[in-house]
Amino acid sequence: MTKPNDDEMEFEAVFEMDDNKFQEAVKKAKKKIANRNIIISVLVSLGVLIILIVGWLSLMGLSQAVAIQDERMYSQIKSPNVYEIGYQIQGNGLFEGTLSFARYKMVGDIPVDWNDDVIKYNLFGRSGRVLGDHSPVQTTDKIDGLPRFYDRDVKERIMQFYHPDVDYKTIRNDILQLKNVGTNKEIEMAVSFDKGYSPKEVRDFLPKEVSLEWYWVDTYSDSDKRLEDHSLKQENGNVINFGSDPLFADEVYGFSEENIEGISSEEAFLRDLNEGKTEVSKKEYSQEFEHIYNLLRGSSKEPKVSDMKIIGVVVTGSPSQLMSLHALKEIRASVFGAIAEKDY
């Protein structure tokens, strides 16, 4: 006769129980099942929560990386004589985050503080400036009577540019005010030309005493310049007023005087345009890259350096060095930017 196994003995024991013991066994079994279900539910919930958190962090991290790339690529064709130190994460919400790019200018060999570039980005990859009033501080110059603009954060002068094909009511020439600036200074200056020149022509006629920092490229079509109100609507919806006011430094496009990776700065600019129109994810930025690229290339397959016209530059130097610009017939206007005090 075979010995009964454990399952058979347990089954037989059930029928040998009285009602009270049976009910107690059922309650224990139900409690055991309920506890097991609770543990499974908690573990599943924790797993789903971890997956959601990891997914959220991944999406926010990707959006942040895209926003950083977009801003850095866009700044390569904007922000005359402005350099980035690095970025900081000011805060992350559930669906959006805020980045602050610390920036400075080089005036001669002196670094000068400049406003931080603060942007917001969201979970879905869109980015943009922080909402609010970004208008500069405005005063009236006591010498020439024209408005003078200062950055609202660092209170340094903002450069302005005059397009050679547009008639302005008044044109500023700060070269004439160099004699009023102390000798122990380094000055940043926006210089606007009487027409477009090639990068080589600009390098040839500018005095060697001044430091050439940045080139303003003519990126405006004839229809842009012939509007009755002399205004230009950008791809991002902003309107630039040509007629009564010159252009602010953050409204113009161009490139720094740097030789990068063995190519000239103008060649690097064309490369940046090509990359920007395809690699930048922010729609208004990519449209601006593409607009400039197509404008420069005309009917050609792609733009060439010979298609590029320089209509202004940013230079730096001491008052005596910048005075060498006074004799140049190519200069139509000049406007002070940041002015730094020498510490030696």
C-alpha positions as CSV (number, residue, x, y, z in Angstrom):
1,M,0.0,0.0,0.0
2,T,1.4,3.4,-1.1
3,K,1.9,6.1,1.5
4,P,-0.3,9.2,0.7
5,N,1.6,12.3,-0.3
6,D,1.4,15.8,1.3
7,D,-1.2,17.1,-1.1
8,E,-3.5,14.1,-0.5
9,M,-3.1,14.4,3.3
10,E,-3.9,18.2,3.1
11,F,-7.0,17.5,0.9
12,E,-8.2,14.8,3.3
13,A,-7.6,17.1,6.3
14,V,-10.0,19.7,4.8
15,F,-12.9,17.2,5.0
16,E,-11.9,16.3,8.5
17,M,-12.2,19.9,9.8
18,D,-15.2,21.2,11.6
19,D,-17.0,24.3,10.3
20,N,-15.1,26.8,12.5
21,K,-11.7,25.5,11.4
22,F,-12.8,25.4,7.8
23,Q,-13.9,29.0,7.9
24,E,-10.6,30.0,9.6
25,A,-8.6,28.2,6.9
26,V,-10.6,30.0,4.2
27,K,-9.9,33.4,5.8
28,K,-6.2,32.7,6.1
29,A,-6.1,31.7,2.4
30,K,-8.0,34.8,1.3
31,K,-5.7,37.0,3.4
32,K,-2.7,35.3,1.9
33,I,-4.0,35.9,-1.6
34,A,-4.9,39.5,-0.8
35,N,-1.5,40.3,0.6
36,R,0.1,38.7,-2.4
37,N,-2.0,40.8,-4.7
38,I,-1.2,43.9,-2.8
39,I,2.6,43.2,-3.1
40,I,2.2,42.5,-6.8
41,S,0.2,45.7,-7.3
42,V,2.8,47.7,-5.4
43,L,5.7,46.2,-7.4
44,V,3.9,46.7,-10.7
45,S,3.1,50.3,-9.7
46,L,6.7,51.0,-8.7
47,G,7.9,49.5,-12.0
48,V,5.5,51.7,-14.0
49,L,6.5,54.7,-12.0
50,I,10.2,54.0,-12.5
51,I,9.6,53.6,-16.3
52,L,7.6,56.9,-16.4
53,I,10.3,58.8,-14.4
54,V,13.1,57.4,-16.6
55,G,11.1,58.2,-19.7
56,W,10.4,61.7,-18.5
57,L,14.0,62.3,-17.6
58,S,15.1,61.0,-21.0
59,L,12.6,63.2,-22.9
60,M,13.5,66.3,-20.8
61,G,17.2,65.5,-21.3
62,L,16.7,65.2,-25.0
63,S,14.7,68.4,-25.2
64,Q,17.4,70.2,-23.2
65,A,20.2,68.9,-25.5
66,V,18.2,70.0,-28.5
67,A,17.6,73.5,-27.0
68,I,21.3,73.9,-26.2
69,Q,22.3,72.9,-29.7
70,D,19.8,75.2,-31.4
71,E,20.8,78.2,-29.3
72,R,24.5,77.6,-29.8
73,M,24.2,77.2,-33.6
74,Y,21.9,80.3,-33.8
75,S,24.4,82.3,-31.8
76,Q,27.1,81.5,-34.4
77,I,25.4,83.8,-36.9
78,K,24.1,86.3,-34.4
79,S,25.3,88.1,-31.2
80,P,28.2,90.3,-32.5
81,N,31.4,89.9,-30.4
82,V,29.5,87.9,-27.8
83,Y,30.9,84.7,-26.3
84,E,29.4,82.0,-24.1
85,I,31.0,80.8,-20.9
86,G,28.6,77.9,-20.4
87,Y,25.0,77.2,-19.3
88,Q,23.3,76.5,-16.0
89,I,20.0,74.8,-15.4
90,Q,17.9,77.3,-13.5
91,G,15.0,75.0,-12.9
92,N,13.0,72.1,-14.3
93,G,9.2,71.8,-14.0
94,L,7.1,68.9,-14.9
95,F,6.8,69.9,-18.6
96,E,9.4,72.6,-19.1
97,G,12.8,73.7,-18.0
98,T,14.9,76.9,-18.0
99,L,18.5,77.4,-19.2
100,S,20.7,80.3,-18.6
101,F,23.8,80.9,-20.9
102,A,26.4,83.1,-19.2
103,R,28.0,85.5,-21.8
104,Y,30.7,88.1,-22.1
105,K,32.4,90.3,-24.7
106,M,36.1,90.8,-25.4
107,V,36.9,94.5,-25.7
108,G,40.6,94.5,-26.6
109,D,42.0,92.0,-24.2
110,I,39.5,92.8,-21.5
111,P,36.5,90.5,-20.8
112,V,33.3,92.6,-20.3
113,D,30.2,91.1,-18.7
114,W,27.2,90.8,-21.0
115,N,23.6,89.8,-20.4
116,D,22.7,86.1,-19.9
117,D,20.7,84.4,-22.6
118,V,17.8,82.8,-20.8
119,I,15.6,80.3,-22.6
120,K,12.8,77.9,-21.8
121,Y,12.3,74.5,-23.3
122,N,9.5,72.0,-22.9
123,L,8.9,68.3,-23.0
124,F,7.9,68.4,-26.6
125,G,11.1,70.0,-27.8
126,R,10.0,73.6,-28.2
127,S,12.2,76.4,-26.9
128,G,12.0,80.2,-26.7
129,R,12.8,83.3,-24.7
130,V,11.4,83.9,-21.3
131,L,8.3,86.1,-21.7
132,G,8.4,89.7,-20.5
133,D,9.8,93.1,-21.3
134,H,13.2,92.9,-22.9
135,S,13.5,96.5,-24.0
136,P,16.8,98.3,-23.5
137,V,17.5,101.4,-21.4
138,Q,17.2,104.6,-23.5
139,T,18.8,108.0,-22.9
140,T,19.6,111.0,-25.1
141,D,23.2,111.7,-25.9
142,K,24.2,115.2,-24.8
143,I,26.7,115.7,-27.6
144,D,24.8,114.6,-30.8
145,G,21.3,114.6,-29.4
146,L,20.6,111.1,-30.7
147,P,19.1,108.3,-28.6
148,R,21.6,106.1,-26.9
149,F,20.7,102.5,-25.9
150,Y,22.0,100.5,-23.0
151,D,21.6,96.8,-22.2
152,R,19.0,96.5,-19.5
153,D,21.0,94.0,-17.5
154,V,24.7,95.1,-17.6
155,K,24.1,98.8,-18.6
156,E,26.7,98.7,-21.4
157,R,26.0,100.6,-24.6
158,I,24.3,98.6,-27.4
159,M,25.8,98.8,-30.9
160,Q,23.6,99.8,-33.8
161,F,24.1,99.3,-37.6
162,Y,23.0,101.3,-40.6
163,H,22.2,99.5,-43.9
164,P,23.9,101.1,-46.9
165,D,20.8,101.0,-49.1
166,V,18.4,102.6,-46.7
167,D,17.9,106.3,-46.1
168,Y,17.9,107.4,-42.4
169,K,16.8,110.7,-41.0
170,T,20.0,110.9,-38.9
171,I,23.2,108.9,-38.9
172,R,25.5,108.5,-35.9
173,N,29.3,108.9,-36.2
174,D,30.9,108.1,-32.8
175,I,34.3,108.3,-34.3
176,L,34.0,112.0,-33.8
177,Q,33.4,111.4,-30.1
178,L,36.5,109.4,-29.5
179,K,38.3,112.6,-28.4
180,N,35.8,112.7,-25.5
181,V,36.7,109.2,-24.2
182,G,39.5,108.8,-21.7
183,T,42.8,107.5,-23.0
184,N,42.8,104.6,-20.6
185,K,39.9,102.8,-22.3
186,E,39.3,100.0,-24.7
187,I,36.3,100.5,-27.0
188,E,33.9,98.3,-29.0
189,M,32.5,99.9,-32.0
190,A,29.9,99.0,-34.7
191,V,31.0,100.3,-38.1
192,S,28.6,100.5,-41.0
193,F,29.8,100.7,-44.6
194,D,28.6,102.8,-47.6
195,K,28.1,99.6,-49.7
196,G,28.8,95.9,-49.6
197,Y,32.4,94.7,-49.8
198,S,34.0,91.2,-49.9
199,P,35.6,89.9,-46.7
200,K,39.1,90.3,-48.3
201,E,38.4,93.9,-49.3
202,V,37.3,94.7,-45.7
203,R,40.5,93.2,-44.3
204,D,42.6,95.1,-46.8
205,F,41.1,98.6,-46.2
206,L,40.7,98.4,-42.4
207,P,43.7,99.8,-40.5
208,K,45.9,97.3,-38.9
209,E,45.7,99.2,-35.6
210,V,42.2,98.1,-34.9
211,S,41.1,94.6,-34.0
212,L,38.5,93.2,-36.4
213,E,36.1,91.1,-34.4
214,W,32.9,90.4,-36.4
215,Y,31.4,90.9,-39.9
216,W,27.9,92.0,-40.7
217,V,26.6,90.2,-43.8
218,D,24.0,91.7,-46.1
219,T,21.1,89.2,-45.6
220,Y,18.3,91.4,-46.9
221,S,16.6,91.1,-50.3
222,D,15.7,94.1,-52.4
223,S,12.1,93.8,-51.5
224,D,13.1,93.9,-47.8
225,K,14.9,97.2,-48.3
226,R,12.2,98.9,-50.5
227,L,9.3,98.5,-48.2
228,E,7.6,101.9,-47.8
229,D,7.8,101.8,-44.0
230,H,11.4,100.5,-44.2
231,S,10.5,97.6,-42.0
232,L,11.5,93.9,-42.4
233,K,9.4,91.1,-40.9
234,Q,11.6,88.3,-39.8
235,E,10.8,84.6,-39.9
236,N,10.0,84.6,-36.2
237,G,7.5,87.3,-36.6
238,N,9.6,90.2,-35.2
239,V,9.6,93.4,-37.2
240,I,12.8,95.3,-37.9
241,N,12.3,99.0,-38.6
242,F,14.8,100.2,-41.1
243,G,13.8,103.8,-41.8
244,S,13.8,105.9,-38.7
245,D,16.0,103.7,-36.6
246,P,19.2,101.7,-37.2
247,L,19.4,98.0,-36.4
248,F,20.3,96.8,-33.0
249,A,23.2,94.3,-32.7
250,D,20.9,91.4,-32.0
251,E,19.0,92.1,-35.2
252,V,21.8,91.5,-37.7
253,Y,23.6,88.4,-39.0
254,G,27.2,87.7,-39.6
255,F,30.3,85.8,-38.3
256,S,33.3,86.2,-36.1
257,E,36.8,86.8,-37.4
258,E,38.1,83.4,-36.5
259,N,39.9,80.7,-38.4
260,I,38.4,77.4,-37.4
261,E,39.5,73.9,-38.4
262,G,41.7,75.3,-41.1
263,I,39.0,77.2,-43.0
264,S,38.4,80.9,-43.3
265,S,35.7,82.6,-41.1
266,E,33.5,83.3,-44.1
267,E,33.7,79.7,-45.2
268,A,32.7,78.6,-41.7
269,F,29.8,81.0,-41.9
270,L,28.5,79.3,-45.1
271,R,29.0,75.9,-43.5
272,D,27.0,77.0,-40.4
273,L,24.2,78.2,-42.6
274,N,24.0,74.8,-44.4
275,E,24.1,72.9,-41.1
276,G,21.6,75.3,-39.5
277,K,18.8,74.9,-42.1
278,T,18.8,71.1,-41.7
279,E,20.1,70.4,-38.1
280,V,18.4,73.1,-36.1
281,S,15.0,71.8,-34.8
282,K,13.5,75.1,-33.8
283,K,11.3,76.1,-36.7
284,E,11.9,79.8,-36.7
285,Y,15.7,79.4,-36.4
286,S,15.8,76.8,-39.3
287,Q,13.7,79.1,-41.5
288,E,16.1,82.0,-40.9
289,F,19.1,79.8,-41.7
290,E,17.4,78.6,-44.9
291,H,16.2,82.2,-45.8
292,I,19.8,83.5,-45.6
293,Y,21.2,80.5,-47.4
294,N,18.8,80.8,-50.3
295,L,19.3,84.6,-50.5
296,L,23.1,84.3,-50.7
297,R,23.1,81.5,-53.3
298,G,20.6,83.2,-55.6
299,S,20.2,81.0,-58.7
300,S,23.2,78.8,-57.8
301,K,23.1,75.4,-56.2
302,E,24.8,76.7,-53.1
303,P,26.2,80.0,-51.9
304,K,29.8,80.9,-52.3
305,V,32.1,83.4,-50.6
306,S,32.0,85.5,-53.7
307,D,28.2,85.9,-53.2
308,M,28.8,87.4,-49.8
309,K,28.7,91.1,-49.2
310,I,30.0,92.6,-45.9
311,I,28.1,95.9,-45.0
312,G,29.6,96.5,-41.6
313,V,32.0,95.2,-38.9
314,V,32.6,95.2,-35.2
315,V,36.1,96.5,-34.2
316,T,37.8,97.1,-30.9
317,G,40.7,99.2,-29.8
318,S,41.9,102.2,-27.8
319,P,40.6,105.7,-28.8
320,S,43.8,106.5,-30.6
321,Q,43.7,103.2,-32.5
322,L,40.1,103.7,-33.5
323,M,40.8,107.3,-34.7
324,S,42.6,105.7,-37.6
325,L,39.1,104.9,-39.0
326,H,38.3,108.6,-39.4
327,A,39.9,108.8,-42.9
328,L,38.2,105.8,-44.4
329,K,35.7,106.8,-47.1
330,E,34.0,103.4,-46.9
331,I,32.6,104.2,-43.4
332,R,29.0,105.5,-43.3
333,A,28.3,105.3,-39.6
334,S,29.9,104.3,-36.3
335,V,28.3,103.5,-33.0
336,F,29.9,102.8,-29.6
337,G,29.3,99.5,-27.9
338,A,30.9,98.4,-24.6
339,I,33.7,100.5,-23.2
340,A,36.2,98.9,-20.8
341,E,38.6,100.5,-18.3
342,K,42.2,99.3,-18.6
343,D,43.6,98.1,-15.3
344,Y,47.2,98.7,-16.1
